[in-house]
Every structure is written in structure tokens, then in C-alpha cells.
Amino acid sequence: MRELDDLPFAARLRPLDDPLDDEGDYDCALIEGEHRNATVRNARFTECALRAAGLTVTDLTATRFADSWFRNTDLTGATLAESSWQDVELVESVLAGAELIGARLRRVTFEGCKLDGANFRGAQLREVTFRDCVLRDVDLGGAKLTSVTFPGSRVELALRDTTLEKVDLREAASITVTEGVPALRGAIISRTQLFELAPLLAASIGLLVRD
């Protein structure tokens, strides 16, 4: 887990004192404090650090984040539809109820984050890691996941029409699939997890198990 001073661009960071704007271009900005209920569509954040920032119910539609770092940031209820994330790290942040419909995430790490009720419908996740996170009632309907891992995370997912490729669930602390069990095709699980998921897998194909 990196700290602010560990970032390769830490020395170039400058505090952002102004409000966030639509189509803003933020480069090496240190963003802290409250920015809730703001409208920040089509903005670009490059080599930025967001620390203890409040972005609840903020509209960040089609915003792009690259080479950036979040720590203790509150994105509860934020709108992040069609947003783009590349080489981003989110640490101990909250995305409860966040809308990431159609978002594109590549080489993104979530560590110690809470994603209760997050909506990733139609999103694309590639080389994404959820480490020690809570994903409760997360909607991945129609999403495509490639090379995604969940070490130490508690996972409760809806997988309706979801496509999984090289999705490794073996190190997850727990797994619950609330919808779309057949979409687990393409996932990697352990033998123990197979036994735990057996009732769901059997029910999904109409298999009756009787002693």
C-alpha cells in the first residue's frame, strides 16, 4: 500500500484550491476536502492524488483518470458512467452506490475499499485487483472482466450476461453469486470454493441432488 510520498509524481503535486469544473484538465493536482454534489463531466485527471476528498453524489460522467492515486476518498453515490481509469490506485475509499455503467478500467487496484451496491453494468475491467475489499450487491450485468482478481475480498455479485476471462476468485475471502451463476464460466476457483458453490451450480442447470 503506497502512501502519498511514495508516488513517483509526489514532488510535483500542487494543492488544488479551486472548485472542480466540467472538462477541467488536472495535472499533478493534490485534491482534498469537500467537492460533493459537483458536476465535473468530461474532466481529465493525470498524475493526481485525491486524499480524504469528499466526492459524494458528484457527477463525473465520462471523466478520465490516469496514473492517479485515491486515499480515504468518498465516492458514495457518484456518477462515473462512461469514465475511463488506467493505472489508478484506490486505497480505503468508499464507492457505495457509485454508478460505473459503461466504465473502462485497466490496471486499477482497489485496496481496502467498500463498494456496496456499486453498479458496473456494461463496464470493461482488465487487469483489475480488488484486495481486501467488500463488494456487496455489486451489479456486473453485461460487463466484461479480464484478468481480474479478488484477494482477501468478500464478494457478492450479480453476473447477468457477464463475460469472465481469466477471472481468479481463488483468494477471495467469500463468494456469493446472486444472479447469473452460469456466467462463472471463465472464472478460476479452488476445490473448496467448488464445494461451497455446488448448490448454486446445481440449481442453475436444474440438477436435483437427493440422498
Buried (B, 14 or more C-beta within 10 A) or exposed (E): EBEEEEBEBBEEBEEBEEEBEEEBEBEBBBBBEEBBEBEBBBBBBBBBBBBBBBBBBBBBBBBBBBBBBBBBBBBBBBBBBBBBBBBBBBBBBBBBBBBBBBBBBBBBBBBBBBBBBBBBBBBBBBBBBBBBBBBBBBBBBBBBBBBBBBBEBBBBBBBBBBBBEBBBBBEBEEBBBBBBBEBBEEBEBBEEBEEBBEEBBEEBEEEEEEE
